[in-house]
Amino acid sequence: MNENNNKKQNKGGRRAKTDPSIHRHVFRLTDEENAKLLSLFEASGMPNKAKFIIYLLFSKEMKSVKIDKGTVDFYMRLTSFHSQFRSVGINYNQILKLLYKNFSEKKAAAFLYKLEKQTAEMAMLCQKIIQLTEEFDAKYMKK
């Protein structure tokens, strides 16, 4: 009988985890957010909602975005300038068609020479804009 008493008694139950989850976080969702979460959970096929939320939080890369008004302003102006630049290109094509349609070849060539000079100046301006944009990107956007 003494041999039986020396052994540890088996109390039953599950083995204790080596790293138990003891920290609890609570958050509230609107009806719409809850429906979206539940549909994502059902689509995932995971058996446990808590593990699904943990997977969403830690397995995907999180990006934080800092909005800089100066950068947004620069981007908006650059976008508007790009649209103006495109419209100049469209007008350029229309002018070429009109030159060859309405004028003789000699006269059209004279006008085309003037237009070519302006185009070269615009190409230089475009190169400067690209250079300034790359400098801005290197200084402010890559931080």
Contacts in CASP RR format, 6 or more apart in sequence:
PFRMAT RR
TARGET T0000
AUTHOR 0000-0000-0000
METHOD contacts of the structure
MODEL  1
MNENNNKKQNKGGRRAKTDPSIHRHVFRLTDEENAKLLSLFEASGMPNKA
KFIIYLLFSKEMKSVKIDKGTVDFYMRLTSFHSQFRSVGINYNQILKLLY
KNFSEKKAAAFLYKLEKQTAEMAMLCQKIIQLTEEFDAKYMKK
29 37 0 8 1.000
40 52 0 8 1.000
40 56 0 8 1.000
41 49 0 8 1.000
41 52 0 8 1.000
44 52 0 8 1.000
44 55 0 8 1.000
46 52 0 8 1.000
46 55 0 8 1.000
68 140 0 8 1.000
71 140 0 8 1.000
71 141 0 8 1.000
74 136 0 8 1.000
78 129 0 8 1.000
78 133 0 8 1.000
81 129 0 8 1.000
85 126 0 8 1.000
88 122 0 8 1.000
92 115 0 8 1.000
92 119 0 8 1.000
95 115 0 8 1.000
96 112 0 8 1.000
96 115 0 8 1.000
99 108 0 8 1.000
99 111 0 8 1.000
99 112 0 8 1.000
100 108 0 8 1.000
103 111 0 8 1.000
END
